[in-house]
Amino acid sequence: MSSRLRELMGVYADEAERCIRCGFCNSVCPTTLSSIGHIPSRTSRGRLVLLQSSLENGTPYPFTPRFKELIDLCIGCQRCVSVCPARIPIPTVMSSYRRAYTVAVGGKSLSRGEWVVANYEPVVKYLSRTPAPLRRILLGKPLLWLFKRVGDFADDAPLPIPEGGTLDKHFKNSTPRPGYQTLAYFSDTYARFVKPSIGVSARMLLRTAEIELVYPRQYDSGVIFWELGLWDKVEKLAVRNVESLSEEVEKGRRILCTSPASTLMLREVYPKLLDSEKSRAVSDAVVDINELINSLVESGRLSANLSGLSFVLHSTCLSQYLRLTSQISSSFQKLGAHVGGVVSECCGSGGLWGLFRKNRELSIEIGGKLLRRLGSSGTVLSYSETCVQQIISLTKGSMTVQLPHEALYNWVRMAATQYGAEHISQAT
């Protein structure tokens, strides 16, 4: 069985065997630093040790629901990667195991809840295009409660609820403005079908710096499939996205992302998975919106007087991994806003992991550390759609929580009104 696992995990079996068992990953892993962390098999290091043992001698047997349950305690936060002295891509190793498990059990690896999550894109796509009266019925308490039961979601799980409409219609028949710099926008499914206002605010904000966004043909990034180990599905999406986005790159355009998960997928996962010139070209062209904003503020192309405004910055897991936190903080400070603190604890959502009934208690425990650090903060900026939902849920809506660029757009508009910045009002 060790040879079968090795065959299915490929190069990531070698990565797992490079673990020197130092335990540095345990010091930053959100699930390890919880009430279950005293059990070795439930720690980050323990998961690697289990894989090493299975690869070496086939014990414990790796293709059982119990073994997979232990591996699934890795929520893909990427925090371990930066502290691992061997530079092992631990979350990718865990995803590789999930892929191996899926193949080994004949494709019947998904739980009922995971199957629902795997069909997230068509569900929210349908709901976003449903007339408002029918959508209110479908998302009403009775049917939503039933959906949570069917999908094994916790009763208090903050499911992504479509606000109505799609991002596509906001870009329909749009053309680049004369004299404006043009970027291609990769929105991913959440901004496209759940909360189009994310993309609209990005578009309006960047217009103040004379940047126009175009919306090329695109598909889901596949981040959920990546987390579930469904690499074949990720690869199909990657091929289609890269083919479309590479056309934009050939026109000299950069690829803008407003989600850290999208930035990660396009910049790191796609080129590893496809290993093609086009995927590498797309990767090199990716710019995260917070990187772009920081460069625009530094160059003076984006300006506003935000003095008197204050917030606490939640440094999310992927913000830390992508090294965006300092850039977010710097941008707002240079515009005059007061950063009342930077809080780096994990919110416990782990993408959609924390929504499942079986994980919710641990998710809330992990998120509780963040809430204690946030205290009574009035406004929180958090760069992750799921983190925003999680914080709002855990605080029962008592805090204003926004993505950084959303908050910046609202504050720039407010500053434009207050100080009469005509060029801002005209651009928006």
C-alpha positions in Angstrom: 0.0 0.0 0.0 2.9 2.3 0.6 3.8 2.0 -3.2 0.2 2.9 -4.1 0.1 6.0 -2.0 3.5 7.0 -3.3 2.4 6.5 -6.9 -0.8 8.6 -6.4 0.9 11.5 -4.5 3.9 11.7 -6.9 6.4 14.3 -6.1 4.4 15.4 -3.0 5.2 12.0 -1.5 8.9 13.1 -1.6 7.9 16.4 -0.1 6.2 14.6 2.8 9.3 12.5 3.4 11.5 15.6 3.7 9.8 16.6 6.9 12.4 16.6 9.7 9.7 16.6 12.4 10.9 19.8 14.1 7.4 20.9 14.9 7.8 24.5 13.8 4.5 24.1 11.8 2.7 23.3 15.1 3.6 26.7 16.4 1.5 28.5 13.8 -1.2 26.0 12.8 -4.7 27.2 13.9 -6.1 23.7 14.5 -3.0 22.6 16.4 -3.1 25.6 18.6 -6.6 24.6 19.8 -8.0 22.2 22.4 -7.3 19.2 20.2 -3.6 20.1 19.8 -2.5 17.8 22.7 -3.2 14.8 20.5 -0.2 14.2 18.3 -2.2 12.8 15.3 -4.2 16.0 15.3 -1.3 18.4 14.9 0.4 19.7 11.7 3.5 17.7 12.4 1.4 14.6 13.3 -0.2 14.7 9.9 3.1 14.6 8.1 4.3 11.9 10.4 1.3 9.8 9.5 2.0 10.3 5.8 5.6 9.4 6.3 4.7 6.2 8.1 2.2 5.2 5.5 4.6 5.9 2.7 7.4 3.9 4.4 5.6 0.8 5.5 1.9 1.1 4.7 0.8 1.6 8.3 -1.5 3.1 9.2 -3.6 2.2 6.2 -4.0 5.6 4.4 -7.2 5.1 2.5 -9.8 5.1 5.4 -12.3 7.8 6.4 -10.5 8.1 9.8 -7.1 8.8 8.2 -8.6 11.3 5.8 -10.5 13.0 8.7 -7.1 13.6 10.4 -5.6 15.0 7.2 -8.7 17.2 6.8 -7.7 19.1 9.9 -5.3 21.0 7.7 -7.4 24.0 6.6 -4.9 25.2 4.0 -4.1 28.5 5.7 -0.5 28.4 4.4 0.9 29.7 7.8 3.1 26.7 8.1 4.9 27.3 4.8 6.8 30.4 6.0 8.1 28.7 9.2 9.1 25.3 7.8 12.9 25.1 7.6 12.7 22.5 4.9 10.3 24.8 2.9 7.8 22.0 2.5 4.5 23.2 0.8 2.5 21.4 3.6 -1.0 22.4 2.5 -0.3 21.2 -1.0 1.0 17.9 0.3 -2.3 17.5 2.2 -4.3 18.4 -0.9 -2.2 15.8 -2.8 -3.2 13.2 -0.3 -6.8 14.1 -0.7 -6.4 13.6 -4.5 -4.8 10.2 -3.9 -7.6 9.2 -1.5 -10.2 10.2 -4.1 -8.5 8.0 -6.8 -8.0 5.1 -4.4 -11.6 4.9 -3.3 -12.9 5.2 -6.9 -14.0 8.8 -6.8 -16.4 8.3 -3.8 -14.4 10.4 -1.4 -16.7 13.4 -0.9 -19.1 13.6 2.1 -22.5 14.9 1.5 -21.5 18.4 2.6 -18.3 18.3 0.5 -20.5 17.4 -2.5 -22.7 20.4 -1.9 -19.6 22.6 -1.6 -18.1 21.2 -4.8 -21.3 22.4 -6.6 -21.1 25.9 -5.0 -20.5 27.7 -8.3 -23.6 26.5 -10.2 -25.8 27.0 -7.1 -24.8 30.6 -6.5 -24.9 31.3 -10.3 -28.5 30.1 -10.4 -29.5 32.1 -7.3 -27.8 35.3 -8.5 -29.9 35.2 -11.7 -33.2 34.3 -9.9 -35.8 37.1 -9.6 -35.7 38.8 -6.3 -39.1 37.6 -5.0 -38.2 33.9 -5.7 -34.7 34.4 -4.3 -36.1 35.7 -1.0 -38.3 32.5 -0.8 -35.4 30.2 -1.6 -33.2 31.9 0.9 -35.9 32.2 3.6 -35.4 30.6 6.9 -37.3 27.4 6.2 -35.6 26.4 3.0 -32.2 27.7 4.2 -32.5 25.6 7.3 -33.3 22.6 5.1 -30.4 23.3 2.9 -28.0 23.4 5.9 -29.3 20.1 7.1 -28.9 18.5 3.7 -25.4 19.9 3.3 -24.3 19.1 6.9 -23.7 22.8 7.6 -23.9 24.1 11.1 -27.1 26.0 12.0 -25.2 29.2 12.5 -22.9 28.8 9.5 -22.6 32.1 7.6 -23.3 30.7 4.2 -22.5 33.0 1.2 -25.9 34.5 0.2 -26.1 36.1 -3.2 -27.0 39.8 -3.1 -28.6 39.6 -6.5 -27.4 40.2 -10.0 -24.1 39.2 -11.6 -20.9 41.1 -12.1 -21.1 40.3 -15.9 -23.8 42.8 -16.4 -21.7 45.6 -14.9 -19.1 45.0 -17.6 -21.4 44.3 -20.5 -20.4 46.2 -23.6 -17.8 48.2 -21.6 -14.8 49.4 -23.5 -11.5 50.9 -22.2 -11.6 54.6 -21.6 -9.3 56.7 -23.9 -6.0 57.5 -22.0 -6.7 55.1 -19.2 -4.5 52.2 -18.3 -6.3 48.9 -18.8 -6.2 45.8 -16.6 -8.1 42.5 -17.1 -10.1 41.6 -14.0 -10.4 38.1 -12.8 -13.2 38.2 -10.2 -13.7 34.5 -9.3 -17.1 33.1 -8.4 -17.8 35.0 -5.1 -17.5 38.5 -6.6 -19.1 37.4 -9.8 -22.3 35.7 -8.5 -22.4 36.3 -4.7 -21.3 39.8 -4.1 -20.9 41.8 -7.4 -20.4 45.0 -5.4 -16.9 43.8 -4.7 -16.0 44.1 -8.3 -18.0 47.3 -8.8 -16.2 49.0 -5.9 -12.9 47.9 -7.3 -13.8 49.3 -10.7 -15.0 52.6 -9.4 -12.0 53.0 -7.1 -9.4 52.4 -9.8 -11.1 54.8 -12.2 -10.1 57.6 -9.8 -6.5 56.6 -10.7 -7.4 56.5 -14.4 -7.4 52.8 -14.6 -10.1 50.9 -16.4 -11.0 47.2 -16.0 -12.1 44.9 -18.7 -13.8 41.6 -18.0 -12.4 38.7 -20.1 -14.0 35.3 -20.5 -13.4 33.4 -17.2 -14.4 30.5 -15.0 -14.2 29.6 -11.4 -10.6 29.6 -10.1 -11.1 26.0 -8.7 -9.9 26.9 -5.2 -12.6 24.8 -3.6 -11.7 21.8 -5.8 -8.1 22.4 -4.8 -9.0 22.2 -1.2 -11.0 19.0 -1.7 -8.2 17.4 -3.7 -10.2 17.3 -7.0 -7.1 18.2 -9.0 -8.6 17.0 -12.3 -11.3 19.5 -12.0 -8.9 22.2 -11.1 -6.7 21.4 -14.1 -9.7 21.7 -16.5 -10.6 25.1 -15.1 -7.0 26.2 -15.1 -6.6 25.4 -18.8 -9.7 27.4 -19.7 -8.8 30.4 -17.5 -5.2 30.5 -18.7 -6.2 30.3 -22.3 -8.5 33.3 -21.9 -6.2 35.4 -19.6 -3.1 34.8 -21.7 -4.9 36.6 -24.5 -5.1 39.7 -22.2 -1.4 39.3 -21.3 -0.5 39.3 -25.0 -2.2 42.7 -25.2 0.2 43.9 -22.4 -2.5 43.9 -19.7 -2.0 42.8 -16.1 -4.5 40.5 -14.4 -6.2 42.0 -11.4 -7.5 39.8 -8.5 -9.6 41.1 -5.7 -9.5 37.8 -3.7 -6.4 36.4 -2.1 -7.5 32.9 -3.0 -7.6 33.9 -6.7 -4.2 35.5 -6.4 -2.9 32.3 -4.9 -4.5 30.1 -7.6 -3.4 32.1 -10.6 0.0 33.0 -9.3 1.1 29.7 -7.7 -1.2 26.8 -8.3 -1.8 27.1 -12.0 1.8 27.2 -13.1 2.7 24.2 -10.9 -0.3 22.3 -12.2 0.0 23.1 -15.9 3.8 23.8 -16.2 3.3 25.7 -19.4 4.6 29.0 -20.8 1.1 30.5 -20.9 0.4 29.6 -17.2 3.7 31.2 -16.2 3.0 34.3 -18.3 -0.4 34.7 -16.6 1.2 34.1 -13.2 3.8 36.8 -13.8 1.0 39.2 -14.9 -1.1 38.8 -11.8 -1.4 41.8 -9.5 -3.4 41.7 -6.3 -5.6 44.7 -5.7 -3.9 45.6 -2.5 -0.5 45.5 -4.2 -1.9 47.8 -6.9 -3.5 50.2 -4.5 -0.2 50.5 -2.5 1.8 51.3 -5.7 -0.9 53.9 -6.8 -0.8 55.6 -3.4 3.0 55.7 -3.4 3.1 57.2 -6.9 0.4 59.7 -6.0 -2.0 58.4 -8.7 -4.5 57.6 -5.9 -5.0 60.2 -3.2 -7.6 61.2 -0.6 -7.7 62.8 2.8 -8.8 60.0 5.2 -7.7 61.8 8.4 -10.1 61.1 11.3 -10.9 57.6 10.0 -9.8 54.7 12.1 -9.9 50.9 11.8 -8.3 47.7 13.0 -6.7 45.5 10.3 -7.2 41.8 10.4 -4.2 40.2 8.9 -5.7 37.1 7.4 -3.9 33.8 6.7 -3.5 34.4 3.0 -2.7 38.1 3.5 0.2 37.0 5.6 1.3 34.3 3.1 1.1 36.7 0.1 2.8 39.5 2.2 0.0 41.9 1.7 -0.7 43.0 5.3 2.1 45.7 5.4 1.0 47.0 2.0 -2.6 47.4 3.1 -1.6 49.1 6.3 0.9 51.4 4.5 -1.7 52.5 1.9 -4.2 53.7 4.4 -1.7 55.3 6.7 -0.3 57.3 3.8 -3.8 58.5 3.0 -4.2 59.7 6.6 -6.3 57.0 8.2 -5.4 55.7 11.6 -4.6 52.0 11.9 -5.7 51.2 15.4 -3.9 47.8 15.4 -3.0 44.8 13.3 -4.5 41.5 14.5 -3.1 38.3 13.0 -5.1 35.5 14.6 -6.9 33.1 12.3 -10.7 33.6 12.1 -11.3 29.8 12.0 -13.3 29.7 8.7 -10.6 27.9 6.7 -12.4 28.8 3.5 -15.6 26.8 3.8 -14.2 24.2 6.2 -15.6 26.0 9.3 -19.2 25.9 7.9 -19.6 22.2 8.3 -21.4 21.0 11.4 -18.6 18.6 12.3 -16.0 21.5 12.3 -18.1 24.4 13.6 -17.3 24.0 17.3 -13.5 24.0 16.5 -14.0 26.8 14.0 -15.6 29.0 16.7 -13.0 28.1 19.2 -10.2 29.2 16.8 -12.1 32.4 15.9 -12.7 33.2 19.5 -9.0 34.1 19.9 -9.4 36.6 17.1 -12.5 38.1 18.7 -10.7 38.6 22.0 -7.9 40.5 20.2 -10.4 42.6 18.3 -12.2 43.6 21.5 -14.8 46.2 20.8 -13.3 47.5 17.6 -15.9 49.4 15.6 -14.5 48.9 12.0 -12.4 46.0 10.9 -10.8 45.5 7.5 -10.2 41.9 6.6 -8.8 40.7 3.3 -10.8 37.5 2.7 -14.4 37.1 1.8 -14.9 34.2 4.1 -13.1 35.9 7.0 -15.4 38.9 6.6 -18.4 36.6 6.8 -17.0 34.7 9.8 -16.2 37.8 11.9 -19.7 39.3 11.2 -21.2 35.9 12.2 -19.2 35.5 15.4 -19.9 39.1 16.5 -23.5 38.8 15.5 -23.1 41.9 13.2 -21.9 44.2 16.0 -18.8 45.2 14.0 -18.5 46.8 10.6 -16.3 44.4 8.6 -15.2 45.1 5.0 -12.6 44.2 2.4 -9.8 46.9 2.3 -10.6 48.1 -1.2 -14.3 48.3 -0.4 -13.7 50.5 2.6 -11.2 52.6 0.7 -13.7 53.2 -2.1 -16.4 54.3 0.4 -14.0 56.5 2.2 -12.6 58.1 -1.0 -16.1 58.9 -2.0 -16.8 60.4 1.4 -13.6 62.4 1.1 -14.5 63.6 -2.4 -17.8 64.9 -1.1 -16.2 66.6 1.9 -13.4 68.2 0.0 -15.0 68.7 -3.4 -12.6 66.5 -5.3 -14.2 66.9 -8.7 -12.0 64.4 -10.5 -13.1 61.7 -8.1 -16.8 62.3 -8.4 -16.4 62.4 -12.2 -14.5 59.1 -12.3 -17.1 57.4 -10.2 
